[in-house]
Amino acid sequence: MSDHSTEILVAGQWRRGAGAPVDTVDPATGQVIATVHSASAEEVDEAARAAAEAVADPAWRDLLPHQRARLLHRIAELTEEAADELAATQTADTGKTLTETKALALSAAGTFRYMAAALETAEDAVTPARGPYVTMSVHEPIGVVGAINPWNSPVASDAQKIAPALAAGNAILLKPAAWTPLVSLKLGRLITRALTELGLPTALLSVLPGSGRVVGDAVVRHPLVGRIGFTGGTETGRGIAAVAAQKLIPASLELGGKSPTIVRADADVEQALAGVMFGIFSSSGQSCIAGSRLFVAREIHDTFVAELVERVRKLRVGPGTDPDTQVGPLVHHSHRDSVAAYVDLARSEGAEVLCGGAAPEGPEYADGAYYLPTVLAGLDNSSRTCQEEIFGPVLVVLPYDDEDDLVRQANDSVYGLACGIWTRDHRAAWRLARRIDAGTVWINTYKQFSASTPFSGMKDSGLGTEKGRDAIRAYQRQKSLYWGTSEAPLPWAN
Ligand code: NAD
């Protein structure tokens, strides 16, 4: 990896960050692939000031929506052209399979295209007037916004914030996770190129890697930052929301999950088996929406779980670069250790380990951050293992007796992010989909996404929404105009 790609983007300039060096490690091999010097708090300030100037620059400020859309289309093209390179970087940085990282890069391109289309068709309102005036509700950019992302799907989560924020007319300070800055820096290069080609101020985007405590906090607290888009853990989100409340600025929070997957006795078993495994073990379980609690109707529980375990044992664990791999390494050795500690906790809570429960053996796994896909049984839903987000390839199976018992257990969680339902009974699917506390419910499918469909969490899983056409409005301020049409003076003035 060249030095070039470790430079950070501050106020339109590529440079070595003035903050602490952070090694980024390929979790499949344990090798350091690059050392990125973090941004310093002073560089966050520099980026924010330049961003505020860029937003006010007439070259950007005066663009009409269809002209801003051209920028998003160009970024989409460049992202699509670079999809293989973005995928390879993300696989090296996160351990995810190339199949997945390629899909994430293409989905980022799709997000820019979708937001361009949404922007061109977004309408302001002429509201029914209640006097001799025309009343209008219009939308304007907020100014400088902060985007803070976790390590699990960087390029896609970057696009989910940058695309609507740019569409809305803002400048963005992007803070990628300390472990995985490389693909965000690559995306930053593509966006800089698009801005330059179109003669727009390059300080509209800064990419500021580093720790949350230093760089993330400086972004959130900066007086010029008028909105935060955050994805990450619930406790981090709570802290950011507290700062945003003090500043009286909006913050959208996409947080953690402990999502239930439900297999009813009338499910298509083949579909359910594949869906349950994909829902928890793809991305090695490092997914906010992972279906980590599996509720199976008691009458089919034992046969379903036996078949599931047999298939989970056959999942192919290996490096993300191997096209045969289904389950890659975890993002970092320390994260693998935290997942292993959760499985130890589960054992101490009385769990039966049906499969997995250890790192795989063999020289090919020795240096990587691998952990076997694990299925646990024999726990109560109130156990810590069932209540806390593990963020790894660990599934807990729980039987249920009837629908009320199921809904009570499934909703007995501080989280409310996602839910999967496997059934052939469309009425039961409807009832359950409406009764479960979850921002997204998948019926006879799982972990599928469209840029056009809003995404949000309930309860401790978040506040606010990403994606969908309203995402652009979420990065704008609303203004009302009253425009007098009468020639007569206001009655009071008479
Ligand atoms: P994290 O909360 O530790 O970090 C997320 C980001 O916040 C990182 O960039 C981090 O550096 C930054 N940060 C940390 N402290 C900060 C502070 N005080 N001020 C500002 N920024 C700060 O989360 P993580 O471990 O990187 O990611 C895993 C978590 O993300 C899981 O809980 C997962 O469920 C969640 N997640 C949620 C979604 C969703 O859409 N709901 C999607 C992906 C991941």
Residues whose N, C-alpha, C, O or C-beta is under 5 A from the ligand:
A	BS01	NAD	I148 N149 P150 W151 K175 P176 A177 A178 G210 S211 G212 R213 G216 D217 T231 G232 G233 T234 T236 E254 L255 G256 G257 C288 S461
